[in-house]
Amino acid sequence: MKNKIFILGAIMGSFMLGSCGDFLEEESQSEVIPKTTSDFSELLLGTGYPDESAPSFSFLSLMYDDCAHFLTYASPWDPEGTVETANAITQFPIYSWQPTLADYDGYDSEINETASSTTYAQFYSKILGCNAVLDYIDEAIGTQDDRDRVKAEALAVRALLYFQLVNIYGEPYNYNKDALGVPVRLISDLTEKNIERSTVGYIYEEVILKDLLEAARLLDPLPIMRKNFRINQPAIHILLSRVYLYMENYKECIAEVEKAEKQGIELLNMVNNLDVI
């Protein structure tokens, strides 16, 4: 009898320990590990694509030659847009190109108190989202066409982010492509190693162009998806045309515009449509 009780207790104990182990091995109920192409598509949309709040670089409009439009012309819907108003004082470091414009406003009040809130960091946060998708999309469950579509989107979005980033923080390509631009990170693994700044030329030629050309190669054979809030083939070729324009490669620029036109994009005749605008 004692032996039977001992054996029964051992069995129950093993069952309880096994159940406890299974319980501890349960996956988090608040986190999802992306496995399918649909999962990665949603991950890219949520963490890689720019949105209405980030990256935020609307301040650039105050660094243009026509910044006076925002500062001196009052209007019924923008009574703060005049000289000597609180709005003009707050934005003074931006339109006067102060070196502290990212850290202090015109009242010398600290802004962007945490590094992650800066425009610079917002770009890299989105780039990280693209890198995470690109690191694992080749093994995702789904058709090859679906994998190619998600991969092409991630490449194109990453190229767009680097294109905007290097033009904000680096010198123009056609002025000094050998100047230092921004650090380049093309994988999602974290590192404590300091990442040196790459040159503007390297970022244009080895990152932006390569990403966009590969994105076009993958996406062009597939059906064009429209109005789904994701980058598509015409958008990639339009972006390529802009990159080539900045590089002063005019033949390539025109060729990319023509590709976009064949895919359904129409040029606006601004001479005849200014009244409509």
C-alpha positions as a Python dict, from the first residue, in 0.01 Angstrom:
ca = {
    (1, 'M'): (0, 0, 0),
    (2, 'K'): (283, 238, 94),
    (3, 'N'): (454, 160, -238),
    (4, 'K'): (133, 233, -431),
    (5, 'I'): (89, 565, -251),
    (6, 'F'): (452, 657, -321),
    (7, 'I'): (418, 574, -692),
    (8, 'L'): (91, 766, -719),
    (9, 'G'): (250, 1065, -545),
    (10, 'A'): (548, 1053, -781),
    (11, 'I'): (319, 1045, -1085),
    (12, 'M'): (113, 1338, -955),
    (13, 'G'): (427, 1530, -871),
    (14, 'S'): (568, 1475, -1219),
    (15, 'F'): (239, 1585, -1371),
    (16, 'M'): (231, 1901, -1160),
    (17, 'L'): (594, 1985, -1238),
    (18, 'G'): (532, 1922, -1606),
    (19, 'S'): (221, 2138, -1600),
    (20, 'C'): (411, 2410, -1415),
    (21, 'G'): (688, 2393, -1674),
    (22, 'D'): (436, 2418, -1957),
    (23, 'F'): (274, 2715, -1784),
    (24, 'L'): (607, 2893, -1751),
    (25, 'E'): (682, 2826, -2118),
    (26, 'E'): (362, 2991, -2238),
    (27, 'E'): (417, 3273, -2486),
    (28, 'S'): (330, 3628, -2390),
    (29, 'Q'): (-35, 3712, -2451),
    (30, 'S'): (53, 4074, -2535),
    (31, 'E'): (328, 4007, -2789),
    (32, 'V'): (310, 3839, -3127),
    (33, 'I'): (608, 3681, -3300),
    (34, 'P'): (567, 3754, -3674),
    (35, 'K'): (573, 3436, -3880),
    (36, 'T'): (366, 3497, -4192),
    (37, 'T'): (406, 3751, -4471),
    (38, 'S'): (89, 3916, -4343),
    (39, 'D'): (246, 3949, -3998),
    (40, 'F'): (554, 4116, -4145),
    (41, 'S'): (343, 4344, -4361),
    (42, 'E'): (160, 4469, -4052),
    (43, 'L'): (490, 4499, -3862),
    (44, 'L'): (631, 4716, -4139),
    (45, 'L'): (321, 4934, -4150),
    (46, 'G'): (333, 4988, -3774),
    (47, 'T'): (706, 5027, -3710),
    (48, 'G'): (870, 5113, -4044),
    (49, 'Y'): (639, 5338, -4240),
    (50, 'P'): (643, 5710, -4152),
    (51, 'D'): (319, 5828, -3992),
    (52, 'E'): (152, 6154, -3897),
    (53, 'S'): (378, 6204, -3595),
    (54, 'A'): (720, 6064, -3687),
    (55, 'P'): (964, 6140, -3823),
    (56, 'S'): (869, 6501, -3761),
    (57, 'F'): (1065, 6752, -3970),
    (58, 'S'): (809, 7023, -4043),
    (59, 'F'): (1061, 7270, -3900),
    (60, 'L'): (1238, 7260, -4237),
    (61, 'S'): (974, 7492, -4379),
    (62, 'L'): (1122, 7765, -4158),
    (63, 'M'): (1473, 7710, -4295),
    (64, 'Y'): (1382, 7783, -4657),
    (65, 'D'): (1435, 8113, -4836),
    (66, 'D'): (1062, 8183, -4823),
    (67, 'C'): (1033, 8144, -4445),
    (68, 'A'): (909, 8505, -4432),
    (69, 'H'): (577, 8371, -4558),
    (70, 'F'): (532, 8188, -4229),
    (71, 'L'): (654, 8472, -4012),
    (72, 'T'): (528, 8802, -4153),
    (73, 'Y'): (199, 8738, -4331),
    (74, 'A'): (-90, 8734, -4089),
    (75, 'S'): (-412, 8564, -4189),
    (76, 'P'): (-750, 8497, -4026),
    (77, 'W'): (-663, 8130, -3972),
    (78, 'D'): (-307, 8194, -3853),
    (79, 'P'): (-298, 8505, -3631),
    (80, 'E'): (29, 8383, -3475),
    (81, 'G'): (218, 8389, -3803),
    (82, 'T'): (360, 8740, -3762),
    (83, 'V'): (685, 8895, -3643),
    (84, 'E'): (726, 8947, -3266),
    (85, 'T'): (448, 8708, -3175),
    (86, 'A'): (504, 8416, -2938),
    (87, 'N'): (510, 8185, -3239),
    (88, 'A'): (788, 8378, -3409),
    (89, 'I'): (994, 8398, -3089),
    (90, 'T'): (955, 8027, -3020),
    (91, 'Q'): (1074, 7938, -3369),
    (92, 'F'): (1355, 8193, -3382),
    (93, 'P'): (1641, 7937, -3345),
    (94, 'I'): (1510, 7747, -3648),
    (95, 'Y'): (1473, 8024, -3906),
    (96, 'S'): (1793, 8190, -3783),
    (97, 'W'): (1984, 7859, -3809),
    (98, 'Q'): (2104, 7853, -3449),
    (99, 'P'): (2325, 7552, -3358),
    (100, 'T'): (2096, 7484, -3060),
    (101, 'L'): (1773, 7472, -3262),
    (102, 'A'): (1713, 7106, -3172),
    (103, 'D'): (1770, 7166, -2801),
    (104, 'Y'): (1624, 7508, -2711),
    (105, 'D'): (1344, 7727, -2841),
    (106, 'G'): (1347, 8106, -2873),
    (107, 'Y'): (1266, 8145, -2503),
    (108, 'D'): (1572, 7934, -2417),
    (109, 'S'): (1343, 7661, -2289),
    (110, 'E'): (1470, 7305, -2329),
    (111, 'I'): (1296, 7099, -2594),
    (112, 'N'): (1349, 6735, -2697),
    (113, 'E'): (1443, 6654, -2339),
    (114, 'T'): (1503, 6290, -2426),
    (115, 'A'): (1719, 6173, -2715),
    (116, 'S'): (1443, 5946, -2845),
    (117, 'S'): (1213, 6243, -2904),
    (118, 'T'): (1443, 6412, -3156),
    (119, 'T'): (1380, 6402, -3530),
    (120, 'Y'): (1716, 6225, -3569),
    (121, 'A'): (1615, 5941, -3337),
    (122, 'Q'): (1269, 5912, -3491),
    (123, 'F'): (1427, 5834, -3827),
    (124, 'Y'): (1643, 5558, -3684),
    (125, 'S'): (1348, 5410, -3497),
    (126, 'K'): (1163, 5372, -3829),
    (127, 'I'): (1477, 5239, -4000),
    (128, 'L'): (1502, 4978, -3725),
    (129, 'G'): (1148, 4866, -3809),
    (130, 'C'): (1243, 4824, -4176),
    (131, 'N'): (1562, 4637, -4083),
    (132, 'A'): (1371, 4396, -3859),
    (133, 'V'): (1138, 4304, -4146),
    (134, 'L'): (1424, 4268, -4394),
    (135, 'D'): (1621, 4043, -4157),
    (136, 'Y'): (1346, 3780, -4140),
    (137, 'I'): (1108, 3821, -4435),
    (138, 'D'): (1287, 3560, -4649),
    (139, 'E'): (1183, 3288, -4400),
    (140, 'A'): (824, 3411, -4359),
    (141, 'I'): (534, 3176, -4425),
    (142, 'G'): (357, 3273, -4746),
    (143, 'T'): (396, 3281, -5121),
    (144, 'Q'): (713, 3406, -5289),
    (145, 'D'): (515, 3693, -5441),
    (146, 'D'): (397, 3802, -5096),
    (147, 'R'): (752, 3783, -4957),
    (148, 'D'): (881, 3986, -5252),
    (149, 'R'): (611, 4251, -5202),
    (150, 'V'): (683, 4300, -4832),
    (151, 'K'): (1059, 4298, -4892),
    (152, 'A'): (1029, 4555, -5171),
    (153, 'E'): (817, 4782, -4952),
    (154, 'A'): (1067, 4760, -4665),
    (155, 'L'): (1360, 4840, -4897),
    (156, 'A'): (1178, 5135, -5054),
    (157, 'V'): (1068, 5280, -4720),
    (158, 'R'): (1419, 5244, -4577),
    (159, 'A'): (1558, 5421, -4884),
    (160, 'L'): (1307, 5704, -4839),
    (161, 'L'): (1405, 5742, -4473),
    (162, 'Y'): (1777, 5754, -4549),
    (163, 'F'): (1714, 5994, -4838),
    (164, 'Q'): (1532, 6237, -4608),
    (165, 'L'): (1777, 6181, -4322),
    (166, 'V'): (2095, 6249, -4519),
    (167, 'N'): (1942, 6559, -4679),
    (168, 'I'): (1855, 6702, -4339),
    (169, 'Y'): (2186, 6628, -4167),
    (170, 'G'): (2435, 6607, -4456),
    (171, 'E'): (2560, 6830, -4734),
    (172, 'P'): (2398, 6814, -5081),
    (173, 'Y'): (2524, 6529, -5301),
    (174, 'N'): (2592, 6761, -5596),
    (175, 'Y'): (2787, 6999, -5371),
    (176, 'N'): (3009, 6766, -5169),
    (177, 'K'): (2932, 6397, -5187),
    (178, 'D'): (3252, 6323, -4992),
    (179, 'A'): (3123, 6508, -4686),
    (180, 'L'): (3016, 6305, -4385),
    (181, 'G'): (2646, 6228, -4380),
    (182, 'V'): (2483, 6006, -4117),
    (183, 'P'): (2554, 5663, -3966),
    (184, 'V'): (2425, 5368, -4167),
    (185, 'R'): (2270, 5062, -4004),
    (186, 'L'): (2120, 4793, -4228),
    (187, 'I'): (2051, 4515, -3976),
    (188, 'S'): (1828, 4511, -3669),
    (189, 'D'): (2075, 4353, -3424),
    (190, 'L'): (2165, 4587, -3140),
    (191, 'T'): (2526, 4688, -3090),
    (192, 'E'): (2724, 4888, -2836),
    (193, 'K'): (2985, 4970, -3098),
    (194, 'N'): (3002, 5331, -3209),
    (195, 'I'): (2874, 5359, -3568),
    (196, 'E'): (3076, 5608, -3770),
    (197, 'R'): (2912, 5848, -4013),
    (198, 'S'): (2919, 5742, -4377),
    (199, 'T'): (2978, 5985, -4659),
    (200, 'V'): (2690, 6140, -4848),
    (201, 'G'): (2809, 5963, -5165),
    (202, 'Y'): (2811, 5623, -4999),
    (203, 'I'): (2460, 5670, -4859),
    (204, 'Y'): (2322, 5773, -5198),
    (205, 'E'): (2503, 5515, -5409),
    (206, 'E'): (2531, 5212, -5179),
    (207, 'V'): (2218, 5245, -4966),
    (208, 'I'): (1944, 5456, -5122),
    (209, 'L'): (1993, 5361, -5488),
    (210, 'K'): (2062, 4994, -5420),
    (211, 'D'): (1754, 4964, -5198),
    (212, 'L'): (1529, 5135, -5453),
    (213, 'L'): (1660, 4943, -5753),
    (214, 'E'): (1617, 4613, -5572),
    (215, 'A'): (1269, 4719, -5458),
    (216, 'A'): (1175, 4798, -5818),
    (217, 'R'): (1315, 4465, -5940),
    (218, 'L'): (1106, 4274, -5687),
    (219, 'L'): (784, 4473, -5718),
    (220, 'D'): (758, 4563, -6088),
    (221, 'P'): (652, 4210, -6199),
    (222, 'L'): (367, 4207, -5945),
    (223, 'P'): (20, 4365, -5977),
    (224, 'I'): (10, 4734, -5880),
    (225, 'M'): (-178, 4786, -5555),
    (226, 'R'): (-336, 5129, -5510),
    (227, 'K'): (-499, 5315, -5222),
    (228, 'N'): (-386, 5068, -4955),
    (229, 'F'): (-155, 5315, -4774),
    (230, 'R'): (157, 5130, -4887),
    (231, 'I'): (432, 5222, -5130),
    (232, 'N'): (384, 5081, -5479),
    (233, 'Q'): (570, 5060, -5812),
    (234, 'P'): (498, 5414, -5941),
    (235, 'A'): (597, 5561, -5604),
    (236, 'I'): (929, 5376, -5616),
    (237, 'H'): (1007, 5507, -5965),
    (238, 'I'): (905, 5861, -5869),
    (239, 'L'): (1138, 5842, -5569),
    (240, 'L'): (1416, 5705, -5790),
    (241, 'S'): (1365, 5997, -6028),
    (242, 'R'): (1405, 6242, -5739),
    (243, 'V'): (1721, 6072, -5616),
    (244, 'Y'): (1873, 6080, -5965),
    (245, 'L'): (1771, 6446, -5995),
    (246, 'Y'): (1962, 6531, -5677),
    (247, 'M'): (2260, 6339, -5816),
    (248, 'E'): (2226, 6530, -6145),
    (249, 'N'): (2187, 6204, -6340),
    (250, 'Y'): (1925, 6356, -6568),
    (251, 'K'): (1886, 6072, -6820),
    (252, 'E'): (1814, 5824, -6541),
    (253, 'C'): (1578, 6076, -6379),
    (254, 'I'): (1372, 6107, -6699),
    (255, 'A'): (1372, 5731, -6752),
    (256, 'E'): (1226, 5670, -6407),
    (257, 'V'): (952, 5930, -6463),
    (258, 'E'): (861, 5756, -6789),
    (259, 'K'): (834, 5424, -6607),
    (260, 'A'): (598, 5582, -6354),
    (261, 'E'): (389, 5727, -6638),
    (262, 'K'): (357, 5383, -6798),
    (263, 'Q'): (229, 5258, -6462),
    (264, 'G'): (-54, 5513, -6459),
    (265, 'I'): (97, 5831, -6314),
    (266, 'E'): (10, 6155, -6496),
    (267, 'L'): (213, 6475, -6491),
    (268, 'L'): (26, 6789, -6392),
    (269, 'N'): (41, 7076, -6641),
    (270, 'M'): (84, 7356, -6390),
    (271, 'V'): (64, 7625, -6658),
    (272, 'N'): (-296, 7533, -6736),
    (273, 'N'): (-395, 7417, -6389),
    (274, 'L'): (-268, 7691, -6158),
    (275, 'D'): (-620, 7823, -6104),
    (276, 'V'): (-734, 7478, -5993),
    (277, 'I'): (-441, 7452, -5752),
}
